[in-house]
Amino acid sequence: MAVERGTEAVTSASLMGSSAVISRARVHSYRLPLKRPWRSARGNWTERRGWLIQLVTRDGLAGYGDCAPLPEAGTELFSVAETALGELLGGAQGCPSEVLLKSLDGCIDAPATRCGVECALLDILSKRETQPLARWLNATAANEVSLNAALGVLDSDIAHRAHAAIEKGHQVLKVKLGIKPAAREIAELKELVETLPDGIRLRLDANGSWDEATASSMIAALGNMPIESLEEPVTKPTWSNLVRLQALAPWPIAMDESLPRWQQGESPGQLPVSRLVLKPMVLGGVLPAMATAIQARAAGVSSIVTSTVDSAAGVHAAAQLAAALAGDLAHGLATSDWFKEDLGSPPTVEGGKLRLDNTPGIGFTPRPGLCLQ
């Protein structure tokens, strides 16, 4: 049986053998321009901003984490993250790793901050055990994970992007909806489907843009299209409307942005949908996301991991989580090619799959010349 570590499993006692004392903490503030705007029903972005965190131990091990707030996706504001980072890292010098990890429990209102510091610590702890983070989390972690292609919104170039993704080996194509009137998007989806070869499926994401009536009509109109799942269909998700929509859909309805709000009042074992979308940056890191996936799996609910269009450091950490889940679903981590430049090399993607090697830690190395202060 796989040994999986959720938040509850990573206690001070379990970390004593891997404990490390932090000698210094550094951050690099970054702005990474995108090749083209990232558009969704929740807004448009032309760059990703954040901080690369570096924690260094007394014996010279360096761990890296990405703190990249995206309030539209459910994280804290940049100002909140900046304050929280200063408070956490200001007291990091001389702090044992397990003590600093435990202190993150107080960051419930700053998930991107918690994610960045936690990933830097997990990078160190798994390096000390000379294991990739995925295998440190789960002894039977996968060596590769399937990925969906992120096509963006329906526009005049989407068929071209779809076929380029298929040529690269992707079999699940993610499309953003909720930008145009529903009837027009259905018509454009039908046009796209007519160009797709057999076996290719569409993962749709409405980003909470519809009311229940519109969502119901969209599910009916999708008919016999090769749909893989539909994420966040309604603006105001409730138990009852999500149950009704899942009953209408012959494929999974997925919770994404609404998941953190739902968790505050409900147990992951009591979910009205059949899939969760786990974003470490939104959920507070790899460990909370892993714990959620374990609880959901016990209730018969599947999980996929996606990035919030994160830097290479963030994608490396999310990829380790996806591998630790060891499932066969396509994850949403093929986003690095949206950047004009990055903080380092992202994970290797070949044939529609992200491949992990045996490098200890999260696998991230900052590019030469990156200034960490």
C-alpha atoms as one frame of an Amber mdcrd trajectory, in Angstrom:
protein
   0.000   0.000   0.000   1.263   3.469  -0.856   2.417   5.654   1.990   0.829
   9.062   1.431   1.479  12.181   3.456  -1.375  14.622   3.890  -1.134  17.673
   6.129  -1.995  15.628   9.211   0.736  13.068   8.492   3.543  15.615   8.354
   4.040  16.302  12.045   7.061  17.420  14.011   7.631  13.821  15.081   7.660
  12.520  11.515  10.105  15.226  10.433  12.644  14.899  13.227  14.871  12.650
  11.160  14.826  15.170   8.324  15.040  18.326  10.406  17.216  21.132   9.109
  17.983  24.542  10.572  17.422  27.470   8.226  20.442  29.760   7.994  19.025
  32.352   5.597  15.937  33.220   3.585  15.985  35.116   0.306  13.329  36.291
  -2.129  13.345  37.386  -5.752  10.486  39.608  -6.885   9.542  38.835 -10.486
   7.279  39.829 -13.357   7.027  37.251 -16.138   5.408  38.504 -19.379   3.089
  36.178 -21.299   3.341  35.545 -25.028  -0.366  36.378 -25.359  -3.030  37.437
 -22.879  -4.491  34.744 -20.633  -8.247  35.289 -20.869 -11.086  33.842 -18.838
 -14.462  34.862 -17.480 -12.637  36.078 -14.346 -10.289  38.478 -16.128  -7.337
  38.896 -18.466  -3.630  38.773 -17.602  -0.572  39.736 -19.609   1.997  38.780
 -16.964   2.446  36.775 -13.758   3.904  38.468 -10.713   5.231  36.976  -7.535
   8.231  36.073  -5.435  10.656  33.176  -5.745  11.584  32.048  -2.237  14.924
  30.470  -1.392  15.571  28.885   2.001  19.115  27.713   2.743  20.081  25.367
   5.586  23.199  25.494   7.727  24.617  22.558   5.798  24.072  24.296   2.457
  20.896  22.740   1.091  18.733  25.205  -0.849  14.974  24.880  -1.238  12.779
  26.877  -3.622   9.121  27.846  -3.614   6.893  30.069  -5.731   4.559  32.618
  -4.128   2.413  33.990  -6.962  -0.880  35.469  -5.733  -3.798  35.519  -8.137
  -6.759  37.004  -6.249  -9.140  36.289  -9.131  -8.459  32.574  -8.629  -8.946
  32.712  -4.854  -5.597  33.707  -3.350  -4.779  36.650  -1.132  -3.975  40.124
  -2.481  -0.361  40.995  -3.319  -0.199  43.403  -0.396  -1.341  40.676   1.995
   1.216  38.230   0.577   4.029  40.753   0.875   3.233  41.378   4.543   2.841
  37.675   5.315   6.113  36.817   3.572   7.950  39.454   5.577   6.556  38.106
   8.836   7.322  34.463   8.048  10.767  34.884   6.549  11.828  37.577   9.004
  11.952  34.943  11.722  13.239  32.073   9.591  16.951  32.397  10.353  17.959
  29.806  12.938  14.531  28.162  12.823  14.271  24.356  12.505  12.444  23.331
   9.348   9.639  21.530  11.174   9.005  24.568  13.384   8.771  26.860  10.358
   6.487  24.360   8.630   4.231  24.262  11.675   4.073  28.064  11.747   2.388
  27.972   8.335  -0.796  26.763  10.023  -1.512  30.418  10.767  -1.508  31.385
   7.072  -5.041  30.328   6.260  -5.786  33.754   4.761  -2.598  33.819   2.685
  -2.592  30.563   0.656  -0.079  31.682  -1.992   2.344  32.744   0.743   1.878
  29.457   2.553   2.380  27.579  -0.723   5.670  29.306  -1.515   7.240  28.817
   1.919   5.906  25.280   2.262   7.306  24.228  -1.129  10.732  25.621  -0.255
  10.662  23.592   2.974   9.448  20.429   1.249  12.189  20.884  -1.350  14.757
  20.855   1.465  13.183  17.977   3.405  12.891  15.684   0.387  16.433  16.587
  -0.706  17.675  15.545   2.714  16.001  12.187   2.144  17.529  12.123  -1.396
  14.107  11.559  -2.907  11.984  13.437  -5.419   9.183  15.150  -3.537   6.595
  12.929  -5.275   8.212   9.779  -3.902   8.657  11.376  -0.476   4.903  11.977
  -0.501   3.980   8.587  -1.941   6.371   5.637  -2.265   4.534   4.460  -5.394
   4.374   7.841  -7.133   4.183   7.860 -10.913   7.186   8.730 -13.086   5.063
  10.634 -15.577   1.649  12.289 -15.713  -0.651  13.034 -18.638  -1.431  16.667
 -19.374  -4.268  18.532 -20.979  -3.386  21.261 -23.447  -4.447  24.774 -22.411
  -6.050  26.233 -25.544  -7.532  29.360 -23.968 -10.798  30.871 -25.214 -12.796
  30.165 -28.348 -11.453  32.424 -31.093 -10.572  32.275 -34.779  -7.272  30.505
 -34.069  -8.480  27.795 -31.693  -8.624  24.996 -34.277  -5.007  25.705 -35.171
  -3.971  25.580 -31.506  -5.981  22.406 -31.005  -4.277  20.550 -33.836  -0.848
  21.794 -32.774  -1.555  20.365 -29.309  -2.755  17.057 -30.765   0.456  16.796
 -32.791   2.363  17.160 -29.506   0.483  14.183 -28.072  -2.273  15.817 -26.004
  -5.590  13.959 -25.987  -7.461  16.281 -23.635  -7.870  19.902 -24.733  -8.980
  22.541 -22.256 -11.168  25.390 -23.489 -12.276  28.463 -21.519 -15.962  29.331
 -21.788 -18.203  32.083 -20.452 -16.659  34.856 -22.547 -19.351  35.026 -25.260
 -23.104  34.346 -25.287 -23.792  30.680 -24.551 -25.441  29.955 -27.913 -22.473
  31.349 -29.792 -20.009  29.306 -27.744 -21.989  26.127 -28.411 -21.901  26.837
 -32.149 -18.153  27.465 -32.063 -17.562  24.318 -30.001 -19.467  22.283 -32.610
 -17.284  23.773 -35.335 -14.168  22.878 -33.369 -15.339  19.315 -32.680 -15.923
  18.726 -36.392 -12.198  19.254 -36.974 -11.006  16.904 -34.208  -9.933  13.293
 -34.750 -11.567  10.463 -32.838 -10.384  10.007 -29.260  -9.750  13.695 -28.542
 -11.830  15.110 -25.682 -12.582  18.635 -24.500 -12.195  19.782 -20.906 -14.390
  22.868 -20.506 -14.014  25.600 -17.902 -16.753  28.187 -17.411 -14.973  29.915
 -14.499 -18.284  30.415 -12.692 -19.809  32.531 -15.444 -23.335  31.059 -15.761
 -26.513  30.882 -13.732 -28.026  27.437 -13.203 -30.474  27.726 -16.087 -27.704
  28.624 -18.542 -25.458  25.855 -17.194 -28.277  23.317 -17.573 -28.973  24.376
 -21.158 -25.252  24.244 -21.970 -24.947  20.705 -20.587 -27.931  19.633 -22.695
 -26.573  21.374 -25.795 -23.190  19.682 -25.473 -25.052  16.502 -26.317 -22.835
  13.959 -28.007 -19.741  16.145 -28.118 -16.580  14.477 -26.782 -16.596  16.278
 -23.430 -14.210  15.140 -20.701 -15.488  17.399 -17.886 -16.913  20.834 -17.084
 -15.332  23.021 -14.419 -17.088  25.679 -12.318 -20.326  26.048 -14.283 -22.216
  28.450 -11.987 -21.580  31.848 -10.452 -23.121  30.921  -7.106 -22.484  27.210
  -6.526 -24.599  25.543  -3.871 -24.989  21.940  -2.812 -28.368  21.655  -4.510
 -27.533  23.294  -7.850 -24.273  21.358  -8.217 -26.055  18.076  -7.420 -28.652
  18.860 -10.079 -26.031  19.779 -12.670 -23.936  16.694 -11.954 -27.056  14.553
 -12.378 -27.639  16.134 -15.802 -24.063  15.692 -17.010 -22.772  12.322 -18.271
 -19.238  13.423 -17.356 -17.694  15.016 -14.256 -18.652  18.456 -13.034 -15.581
  19.842 -11.257 -15.086  22.320  -8.438 -12.096  24.645  -8.824 -12.249  28.254
  -7.568 -15.180  27.429  -5.301 -13.344  24.595  -3.539 -11.587  26.684  -0.833
 -14.841  28.413   0.090 -16.632  25.073   0.186 -14.005  23.532   2.454 -14.580
  26.197   5.085 -18.063  24.869   5.736 -18.167  21.339   4.340 -16.098  18.156
   4.504 -14.339  16.981   1.311 -16.142  13.708   1.978 -19.445  15.507   1.354
 -19.154  16.849  -2.155 -21.903  17.323  -4.747 -19.605  16.774  -7.753 -17.392
  13.950  -8.967 -14.137  15.864  -9.511 -11.933  18.397  -7.748  -9.378  20.709
  -9.348  -6.461  21.207  -6.978  -4.353  24.342  -7.291  -1.538  24.388  -4.687
  -1.277  28.177  -4.957  -4.951  28.528  -4.010  -5.178  25.716  -1.457  -2.084
  26.743   0.498   0.499  24.339  -0.862   1.218  20.747  -1.763   0.333  19.218
   1.613  -3.185  20.710   1.956  -3.884  19.739  -1.664  -2.625  16.207  -1.034
  -4.783  15.877   2.075  -7.835  17.053   0.130  -7.164  14.546  -2.656  -6.845
  11.668  -0.175 -10.116  12.572   1.549 -11.924  13.059  -1.769 -10.675   9.743
  -3.130 -12.118   7.958  -0.100 -15.495   9.473  -1.046 -15.205   8.362  -4.678
 -14.300  11.833  -5.989 -11.355  12.149  -8.394  -8.799  14.989  -8.399  -6.587
  16.686 -10.947  -3.780  19.171 -10.320  -3.478  22.426 -12.230  -1.268  25.468
 -12.002  -2.447  29.053 -11.819  -0.178  29.802 -14.785   2.722  29.576 -12.356
   6.434  30.043 -12.902   8.657  27.008 -13.472   9.177  26.736  -9.704   5.441
  26.498  -9.115   4.882  24.027 -11.955   7.689  21.774 -10.692   6.039  21.586
  -7.266   2.571  20.982  -8.743   4.003  18.265 -10.994   5.408  16.467  -7.957
   1.940  16.553  -6.388   0.324  15.219  -9.579   2.828  12.358  -9.707   2.213
  11.587  -6.031  -1.521  11.185  -6.755  -0.526   8.463  -9.246  -3.747   8.509
 -11.278  -4.375   8.337 -15.011  -6.277  11.616 -15.478  -4.768  14.489 -17.456
  -3.514  17.342 -15.264  -3.455  21.046 -16.118   0.270  21.742 -15.993   1.112
  22.468 -19.633   1.209  26.233 -19.118   4.921  27.071 -19.193   4.981  27.736
 -22.932   2.741  30.759 -22.325   5.739  32.631 -20.869   8.207  34.718 -22.845
  10.751  33.992 -20.109  10.741  32.004 -16.891  12.610  31.662 -13.604  14.229
  28.431 -14.741  13.549  25.427 -16.936  10.080  23.931 -16.456   9.511  20.162
 -16.242  10.039  18.190 -19.433   6.894  17.587 -21.490   6.984  15.026 -24.308
   4.154  13.300 -26.109   1.519  15.011 -23.996   3.099  13.735 -20.782   5.174
  15.440 -18.114   8.131  13.268 -17.153   9.859  13.367 -13.776  13.370  12.132
 -13.145  14.976  11.012  -9.890  16.304  14.444  -8.951  15.774  14.945  -5.186
  13.384  17.693  -4.144  10.924  19.463  -6.433  13.342  19.443  -9.364  13.631
  23.209  -9.845  16.891  25.088 -10.494  16.828  28.894 -10.942  18.276  30.222
 -14.159  21.862  31.555 -13.976  22.109  35.171 -12.873  18.772  35.250 -11.059
  19.231  37.646  -8.142  18.016  36.365  -4.794  18.286  38.945  -2.000
